[in-house]
Amino acid sequence: MGSTAVIYGSTTGNTANAAKQIAAAFGVVPVSIANASPADFNADLVILGSSTWGIGELQDDWQTGFALLEAVDLSGKKVAVFGLGDQNGFGDSFCDAMAMLAEKAAARGATLVGQTSAAGYRHSHSAAERDGMFCGLALDDDGQACLSSGRIGNWVGQLLETV
């Protein structure tokens, strides 16, 4: 198995908790984007996570961390993204921040992996969704917290097949 890095931004702790579960499956320690350096992106599989704030905005630490992501070369690397959102309160911008991470990673040369089905979610719009698929793992710890562990487990299984 190749090397894996999990880099996330979290305000309330929900994204940090998801990052810890994901990282544990790969035997690594997740890194907050607030403390990340370019070396943290040096892995065969880079997993990026952010919650969505306001109306489709990146989590605060990613506001400055996005510049770091913009500066790293992800050519030849696989990148998977995960995001947390609130389908009930912000159903028209559900997990939009995840799409921003995916788009930036692709622009930096990454091959995106880890798409998941949008079936079973109750949102009206998401920039992270195309043709019934999310660009990564969408989690809703406000409205569907009971499904998060299972969704993480299934997604990690999918990702383990790529490395």
N, C-alpha and C positions, 0 to 999 in steps of 0.2 A: 504494500500500500504506500502511495506517495504521501508527501507531507501536506498537512492541512492547517489553515489559519482561520480563526473565527474572530471577526472584528465587528463591533456593534456600538450603537449609541442608545442610551437609556436614560430616561428622566425619572419615572416612577418605580423602576425595578422590573417591570414585566419583560421588557426586551432583554435585560441582563439575565433574568431567569431562563428565558428561552435559549439565549446564547450559551449559558452554562450547561443546559441539557444537551444541546447540539454538540458542543465542544467535548463533553464527557464521552460521547459515543465515538469520537475520534481520538480520544486519549490526549487532548490538548487543553490548554487553559485559554479561555477567551480574553480578548484585549479590548478595552474600551477605546473608541476612536479618540477620546479626549487624551489618552496616554500613548497613542500609537505613533510609530515611526515608519519610514519607508521600508525598513527591514522586516516589519511585521507582515508585509504583503508578499514576502518571499516564500511562497509555498506553491505546490502543484495545484491545490484546490483552495481557493480563498472564499470564505463564506462571510457575507456582509449583511448586517441587520440594522434596521431602524424602525422606530415607531413613526406614525404619521401624526403631525400636530396641526392645529388650526384647520385651515381648509387646504389639505394636501401638501403640507410642508414637512421638510426633514426635521428630525429631532435636533434640538439645539446644538449638541456636540458635533453633529455632522455639518453644521453651518461652517465651522472652521475646518473640520475633518475632510470636507468635500475637496478643499484645495490640495490636501495631501493625496487623496485618491486621484485627483487630476494630474498629479506630478509623477505617479508611479507607472511603470510600464507593465502591463498585464499580458503582453503578447505571450502566447504559448501556455497560458494558465487557464484553468477552468474556474469560473466564478459562479457561485450560487448566492441567491439573495433571499432574505426572509424579512417580513414586515409585520408589525402589529398595528391594528386599527380598531375602530369602533363602528360596526355596521349600522347600529341603531342610531347613534348620534351623528355620525358623519358618513352615511351610506352613499353619498355622492362623491366622496373622495377617499374611499376605503383603500388603505394601504398604498396610497399614491407615492409615498416616499420610497417604497420598495422599487417602483418603476424608475425613479430618479437614479438610484444606485445601479440598477441593471443597465440603464442607458449609458451612464458614465463608464461603467466597467467595459461595456462593449466598445465604446469609443476609444478606450485605452488598450484595445486589442484582445480582450478576454473572449473566451468561448463560454457562453452562458449555458448552465446546466440546472436541472432541478425544477422544471416547470411542474405545476400542480393544477388539478382540475378546480374550477370555480363552483362546481356542484356542491350544494349543501350550505352555501353562504347566502345571506339575505341583504345584499347591497344593491343600489341602483346604478352605480358607476364606479369604476376603478381604472386609473391610468395603467395599473399593473396587469390588467386583464385584456387578452386578445383571443377572440374565437373560443371563448369558454375555458381558457387556460390562464392561470396567473404565471407571471415570469419567474416566480419563486414560491415560497411557502407563506401563505397569508394566515395570520392568527388573530383572533379576537378574544382577548382575555376579559373583555367587558361583557360580551353577549354570549360567547361560546367557550368559556374557560374549560369546561368539562371535556372539550374535544382537543385541546391543545397538545396534551402529551401524546395522544394517539397520532395526531397529524405530524408532530415532530418525529415520532418513531418511524412512521411510514416514509417521510421525506428523507430522513437519515439513511434508511435502507436503500432508497433510490440513489442517493449520493455515493454511498459506499460502493455501488456498482460502477461508478465512473472513475474511481481512483485506484 
